[in-house]
Amino acid sequence: MRHIRNFFHNINDILLAIIIVVIAAGIIYWRMQIIMDYPKQLANDQAAAEQQEESAAEQVADDQKAAAEKADADKDAQAENAEGEQAGNDTAAETEQTPDAAETPEG
């Protein structure tokens, strides 16, 4: 009986070590696919970040282009308004001269 108990106590440490190694190997094997896919995931994340930066840069360029077009349109509108005001001023000057001629007494 004592011999069986000693054998069990001696083998118990070895069995415990083997169980721990098997569990660790199982976890490593189970997670191996995720570990192996990690560089691919990093590359995909980096590509997505670059694509997002490119789209942001394109958006900024589009916004700047739209702002430039709006500024050009505003300049054109201001030029047309200035031309209209100039034509209006010329007409007003002509109408002012006509009453002055009528006010002068003939004599």
Stockholm file with secondary structure:
# STOCKHOLM 1.0

chainA/1-107         MRHIRNFFHNINDILLAIIIVVIAAGIIYWRMQIIMDYPKQLANDQAAAEQQEESAAEQVADDQKAAAEKADADKDAQAENAEGEQAGNDTAAETEQTPDAAETPEG
#=GR chainA/1-107 SS CHHHHHHHHHHHHHHHHHHHHHHHHHHHHHHHHHHHHHHHHHHHHHHHHHHHHHHHHHHHHHHHHHHHHHHHHHHHHHHHHHHHHHHHHHHHHHHHHHHHHHHSCCC
#=GC SS_cons         CHHHHHHHHHHHHHHHHHHHHHHHHHHHHHHHHHHHHHHHHHHHHHHHHHHHHHHHHHHHHHHHHHHHHHHHHHHHHHHHHHHHHHHHHHHHHHHHHHHHHHHSCCC
//
